[in-house]
Amino acid sequence: MSRDDPSQGPDQQLIRLALTELPAEQRAVIELAYYEGLSSSEIAVRESMPIGTVKSRTAAALATLRSGLGGQRRRCG
């Protein structure tokens, strides 16, 4: 792995930590979208849930991540 690999940078470490602090149902939709590249519709089908549920969990998770990581980025940068 290269030193320039962005998946190993300090920002990625903060993101991984922040993901562990999300409720499991929110973390699941974020991981499916980010790591597997699934759309909201694809997540809804895979997880057998309404698309509105996927979208609301995604929105809640992103809001939590933004607020939690926003303070970290300001201090670091």
Order of alpha helices (4+ residues) and beta strands (2+ residues): alpha-alpha-alpha-alpha
